Amino acid sequence: MLTEKNKLQNELSALQFMVWELHLYLDTHPHDASAKARLAKYRAAAAAKKAAYEEKYGPLDANGGCGSDWLRDPWPWDLEEGMC
């Protein structure tokens, strides 16, 4: 069963995949206005989803938070018993 955290991670992953695929498409089709508009839409959606995740669960990468946020408790192994 997926937790809310896992659902957010999966949704963010799907949005980031769309951003990357559109980025690659635009490498070979730089004048496709429709693709540019979709890229902007998916970038905004991915940024919003990432912000929602980080607000609830903390930074996803080294660029999120204030640098030392990852040191806050609880650590992942404190929450998920039996998981490494």
Phi, psi and omega in degrees: 000132181280136174276169177300322178298314179296322178298315178297318178298316180295318179296317178296318179300317179296318179294317179295325176298315179298318178300313182295317180297318178294322177301313179296319179300317182290342173299326182255350180226063189293347183255011181279098184296324179296317179294322178297319179294318178295322178299314179299319179298313182288327175298315180296317179296319179294319179296319179294318180294319179296318179297319179296318179297310184294329177295323184271323189239356180099175186296144178269337183213180183293344180273350181268155177073199183252023176095315181253008181301328182295343180282345182295147172281159357275151175277159183307320182286345174285334183266323187250090183299133179083002180254143177253000000 
